[in-house]
Amino acid sequence: MSLVLDPAAQDLLFREARTANTFTDEPVTEEQVQAIYDLVKYGPTAFNQSPLRVTLVRSPEARERLVAHMAEGNRPKTATAPLVAILSADNEFHEELPALFPHFPQAKDAFFSERPVREQAASLNAALQAAYFIVGIRAAGLAAGPMTGFDFAGVQKEFLDDDHTPLMVVNIGKPGDDAWFPRSPRLAYEDVVTTV
């Protein structure tokens, strides 16, 4: 059985997609980011909890503060990308559930009244949304450079609050010269899928 998605779209979103390491200086506009969000917001999460939060780092001062928390090898990438996004999980996502899950507004208290439960749910579902966000960046014809090489506590203190847990930093823009490392191997189907 073949895939329904056009082969060119399959290539754009998956087969040719890699983490970008360099970018041109072409700006990423607010309209582009809005279009990305307006597409990826439809990706499913449990209870439609939608805990992903995006902090766009646009000002030179904020960029400098963020670069200081990046791992040494990631600093040049983050310093030169046209746009950088800090993706975080909102551990108080449950406050939005009456609006986001209107057919069962009691879910807020029935399932998510305790903070450890919320943190676990927020982490899993925001990570899922982060993947949608990265695919959305590619769908917009841009390149993404997602990274977890940074001081998580430092980024949280500098840009977020105690209710938001950083997940990753994503550099965004048009790919520059030598943007891609060679494609790394992937596991074969039979190495991943087990039928029971």
N, C-alpha and C positions, 0 to 999 in steps of 0.2 A: 504494500500500500504506500502510495506516495503522499507527501505532505501537501496540504492545501495552499500554504503560503508560497507566493511566487519565489522561484529560486534566487532571484536577485536580492529579494528581501531577506531570504534565509542567509545568504552570504553576508549582507550588510550587518545583520543583527547578531550572527553567530560565527559562521565559518571564517570570515575575514576580520572579525573583531578581536582586538588585542588591547592590552593596556598601553596607552600612549605615554611616552617618556619626554617628548619635546612637542612644542606647540608653536604655531605662528603667532604674530601679535594681533591678528584679527580679533576684534572684541566679540564677546558673547553677549547678546542683548537680553534685556529683561523680557522682551517678547518671545525670544527663543526658549528661555527658561519656563515662562508661563505655558508655552505650547507643550513642552516636555511634561510639565506637571499635569496639564489638562488631559494628556494621553494616559500617563501611568497611574493616575489616581484611581482608575477603574480596575487595576489589578487586585485580585481578591486577597483578603486577610481574614483571620478567624474573627467572627462576630463583627466583621467590617470595622475592626478597632482602629485601623489606620494610624499607628503610633509614630510613623516616620516624621521627623521634623528636619528642615533644611535651613541651614544658616549660610547665606551667600557672603563670601568675603570679597568685597570689591575695593574698599579704600586702601591706599598704600599703607596707612598706619595699621589697619587690621591685618593686612597681609604680613607685615613685619612681625607683628605679635604672633601670628600663626606659625610662620617659618621658624621662629625661635623654638617651637615645640616639636618640630618635625625631626625625624632621624636624619643624621648627617647626609646620607645618600639621597634623601628625598627633598632636601632643602632647595636645590636649584630648580627642580621641577615645579614645586609649589610657588617659588619666587617668580617664575616666568610664565606660568599658565595664565591665559586671559581671564579665567574665572576659576575660583575655588569654592567648593561647597563642603561644609561640615555636615555630615549626616548623623543624626542622633535619634535615640528612642525616647519618646515621651512616656515616662513612667506613670503619669497621671492621665493617660489616654482615656481612662474609664469615664472621666467627666463629660466626654463628648458622646458616649454611647447612647444616651437617650435620643439624641438627634441622628446618630449614625446607624443605630439598630432599632428603629422605631417600633417594629412589631414585637419586640421584647425589651422594653426599656429597663426592666428589672435586672437585666444582665449586669448592669453596673455594680449593683450590690450583691447579687446572687453569686457571681463568679469572681469579681475583682475587688472585693472590699479590702483584701490584705495586700500590703505593699510587695512582699516577695513573689506572690502570684502574678501581680501586675508587671514586675520587673522581668520575670521569665517570659511572659506573653509578649511584652513590649520588645524585648530583645529579639525574639524569634520573628515576630511579624514585621518589625522595622527592618530587619536584615532582608526579609523577603521583598519588602518595598524598595530597599536600596538596590537590589538586583533589577527590579523593574525600572528604577530611575536610570541605572547604567544603560540598560537596553533602550530606554527612551532617549538618552543622549545620542546613542548611535542612530536611532530612527530619525533624529533631527539632522543627521549628516555631520555630527561632531564626533570628536574622540574623547574618551574618558580615561582618566588615569587614577583608578581607585587605589588607596593605600591605607594600611593599618600601621605603618611604621612611624609612630609619633607617641608623644607622652600623653596618654589618655587623661590622666588626672590634671595635667597642666592645661590641656585644651578645654576640659570641662570647666575648670576654674576661670579660665580666661574668657570663654565665649558662652558658656551655658550656665545652668544652675543645678541644684541637687536633684531636680526632678527630670533632668535630661542626661542620658548616658551616651557619650560619643561612640559611634560605630566605625566610621571611616572618614577619610578626607578624600574628595574626588576632584582632581584637576580636570578642567573642561576647556575644549577649544578645538580649532582645526589642527590636525597633526602637522608638526614641523619636520625638519630634516632629521633623518635617522630616528624617527619616532618609535619604531618597533624593534624589539628584540626578536630573534628567530622564534618561530612557532615551536612551543614545547610539545612533547608527546601527550596523547590522551589515552585513557584506559579504553580497552575494547568492550563492546556490549557484554560479552560473556564473562568479563571480569567484574562487571558491576551488577548485572541483573541476575537474580536467582528466582526460579519458579518453584513454589512449594505446593 
